[in-house]
């Protein structure tokens, strides 16, 4: 069992970026009020198993993780995220995913599968994509996008189905496939 209470964690990539107050910056992450409870934690070599009971934290931008729980499994062949539930102050995401371990190294034939359900409060999106237009910002702050979808195939050729809805504004449904070059770096393709 692993338990952390009221911890703080900082990550700095060393990449300079314009610090915009109230905006999430993935190059400079500061988490406070970090609380974590995990059961059945196991790590040896390529094997990892964690039953995450709860995780909560506040990021300096204002984005708050109210809860995260689920199961993480990884071995020499496969990675699995089962019943992952993420909740923020304004959003929720449920994710089940499984992939061949080769996705970590960009192997185009590595199989993958994922299914998700989400309700994204656009207030949370504003932490990553700030809007200067105050009227548009005010209107969007009270909206949410509800959706579900799935992805399957291989890392090199994925098929996806997604349905998104912003009540009283729009509905959107998409089916399609995508091919990714065998190299992850665009200049090497």
C-alpha positions, 0 to 999 in steps of 0.5 A: 500500500502507498499513501501520500498526503499533502505533497507538492511536486514540480516538473520543469522541462527546461524549455522556456515558454511564456508564462501566462497566469491561469494557463496550464504549461506542460513544460512547467508543472507545479502540483500542490495538495497532492494526495495519493492512495494506491493498493497492490503496488508492484514494480520489478523489471518490466512489470508494473501493477498499481491499483490506484484508489485515489489521487487528487491535486491542484495545478498552479494554473488552477486546474484541479484533479478532484479524483483519479482511480483505476488499475494500471498494468504493464508487463513485457508484452502489454500495457493496460489501463482499466476502469480509469476514472478522472474527475476535475472540478468541471470534467470527467473521463472514463477510460479503458485501454489496452496496447501491445508494449511496442506502442512505447517505442512507436512500433507500427504493428503494435495493437491497441484498443481504447474506449472512453466516455467524457464530459468536459467542462469548457472551463477546464479547456480554458486552462490549456487554451486561453481566450482573449475574447471576454464575451466568448470566454464567458459564454463557453465557461458554462458549457460542456462537451459530452462524448464517447468513442473508441479507437482500435487497430495498430499504432501504424493504422488506427480506426476511430469512432467518436460522438461529441455533443454540446447540448443546445449548441451542436452534435458531432459524430465521426468515423475514420482511420489514420495512418502514422509513419513508422517513425515518430519523428516527421523528418525521419519518415 
